[in-house]
Amino acid sequence: MGYVTGVQGLMRDTLLSDGPPIHVLGAGPSGLAAALTANRAGRRVIVHERSSEVGHRFHDDFQGLENWTTDGDVIDELAALGIEPTFDHTPIRETVVFDAHRVHTYRSPQPFLYLVRRGAGEGTLDSSLKAQALARGIEIRFAEAGRPLPERGVVAQGPRGSDAIAVGYIFATHAADGAFGAMSDALAPKGYAYLLMTQGRGTVASCMFDDFHNRSTYLERTVAFFREKVGFDMQNPQRFGGVGSVRVPKTARRGELLFAGEAAGFQDGLWGFGMRYAMLSGSLAARSLVSGRLEDYDRLWGERLGGLLRTGIVNRFIYGKLGALGYRGLAWLLDRASDPRALLGRLYRPSLLTRLLYPMARQSI
Ligand SMILES: Cc1cc2nc3c(=O)[nH]c(=O)nc-3n(C[C@H](O)[C@H](O)[C@H](O)COP(=O)(O)OP(=O)(O)OC[C@H]3O[C@@H](n4cnc5c(N)ncnc54)[C@H](O)[C@@H]3O)c2cc1C
């Protein structure tokens, strides 16, 4: 077992309260957000991480930090939680989406999302969170496997199942920057394919919710599709893949353990955007622990994320059932919107329809 404590942190430690340390299992976005929140409240924090580095599930691939479920900007929301945007983040205000029939270009004055990189490399979200944690004196015990948490703490150990998988390549490229999506069961059953390129780096992937067995076929089709439509080059491609799980738990608390991020199933059920929900839920779990009112946690995540989670699952249900018709319908709606970002936000807002469909939709995941 190894552990790291920032020098600045050692000095700050002496100022921290003498109360028992807050324990966090997992140094992903949810665990480190929890650690940063508890630290800001003056508590000593110990993060237990199974791997020898942060971001081991990822390979420097681009992910989208979603920015449409609130009117305000996600970067400001993270800053309010004490997470500084010291990670590389490229705003995406224009995206090109292909369905089976047409190509659609969507633009918005405010970014739809921010491209961030994941993994242990410089400038990734994971490295940035780690550096912020160490600078504040948070202890991260790496390579600590298989140890249950002491009786109370935040469980933030990532997905427990695989409702969706993504497979892709990261690569270097000479192609121009761009963000492209494709909605087609031939490329990504019940999901979507994407090509993201910025500053000479790229990620191309198929994110599917069905037929995982044939993932390699879908990936190769995705690469061929975007090569034909966009015409990009791939230098030194390296394959990656991963799983995600989606649930709306009745409770995210077991005794004195509070579950955050994907360990609780918190992820957008429609497209698998999980980073924002992970950091929000981690921070809310830490708030409840720090206040000593663990019973608040279910209410707090329910208020901030419950409606989004349930609507995401209903959206997935409708999207999956309608297939190509659903993809065209979504594109049709977005084509007509004066601000497609605002329309996406509305699609994630709970309504009477989502409340009615939810009991049926939840059976389908
Ligand atoms: C290929 C792929 C593409 C994705 N694309 C997007 C995207 O574009 N946008 C988006 O928002 N989301 C995306 N996601 C989802 C997003 O990555 C996750 O929702 C997010 O990382 C969840 O954060 P987390 O902290 O809950 O879990 P994780 O990031 O998985 O972190 C969990 C940590 O816990 C550690 N751990 C596990 N078990 C133990 C244990 N027993 N003891 C100690 N430590 C343990 C792990 O090593 C890991 O460091 C994608 C996921 C994948 C796989």
The ligand as a Gaussian input file, in Angstrom:
#p B3LYP/6-31G(d) Opt

LIG

0 1
 C      -15.935000       4.595000     -22.533000
 C      -16.765000       5.510000     -21.680000
 C      -17.167000       6.742000     -22.186000
 C      -17.912000       7.617000     -21.377000
 N      -18.277000       8.825000     -21.886000
 C      -18.886000       9.730000     -21.075000
 C      -19.163000      11.039000     -21.534000
 O      -18.924000      11.384000     -22.690000
 N      -19.727000      11.914000     -20.653000
 C      -20.009000      11.581000     -19.346000
 O      -20.482000      12.432000     -18.576000
 N      -19.774000      10.333000     -18.905000
 C      -19.211000       9.414000     -19.729000
 N      -18.940000       8.156000     -19.259000
 C      -19.358000       7.828000     -17.884000
 C      -18.386000       8.444000     -16.865000
 O      -17.080000       8.124000     -17.215000
 C      -18.716000       7.864000     -15.484000
 O      -20.090000       8.051000     -15.224000
 C      -17.901000       8.507000     -14.368000
 O      -16.530000       8.253000     -14.521000
 C      -18.365000       7.939000     -13.028000
 O      -17.546000       8.410000     -12.003000
 P      -17.406000       7.586000     -10.645000
 O      -16.518000       8.384000      -9.778000
 O      -18.749000       7.239000     -10.147000
 O      -16.724000       6.208000     -11.075000
 P      -15.295000       5.912000     -11.721000
 O      -14.889000       7.002000     -12.634000
 O      -15.394000       4.542000     -12.291000
 O      -14.309000       5.895000     -10.481000
 C      -14.385000       4.869000      -9.520000
 C      -13.037000       4.677000      -8.850000
 O      -13.186000       3.722000      -7.802000
 C      -12.085000       2.829000      -7.857000
 N      -12.503000       1.554000      -7.223000
 C      -13.285000       0.584000      -7.734000
 N      -13.456000      -0.412000      -6.840000
 C      -12.760000      -0.065000      -5.742000
 C      -12.531000      -0.682000      -4.473000
 N      -13.097000      -1.856000      -4.151000
 N      -11.751000      -0.053000      -3.582000
 C      -11.187000       1.154000      -3.874000
 N      -11.359000       1.795000      -5.067000
 C      -12.154000       1.192000      -5.978000
 C      -11.774000       2.704000      -9.324000
 O      -10.449000       2.237000      -9.514000
 C      -11.989000       4.131000      -9.800000
 O      -10.815000       4.910000      -9.663000
 C      -18.249000       7.247000     -20.055000
 C      -17.863000       5.993000     -19.557000
 C      -17.139000       5.130000     -20.360000
 C      -16.740000       3.805000     -19.807000

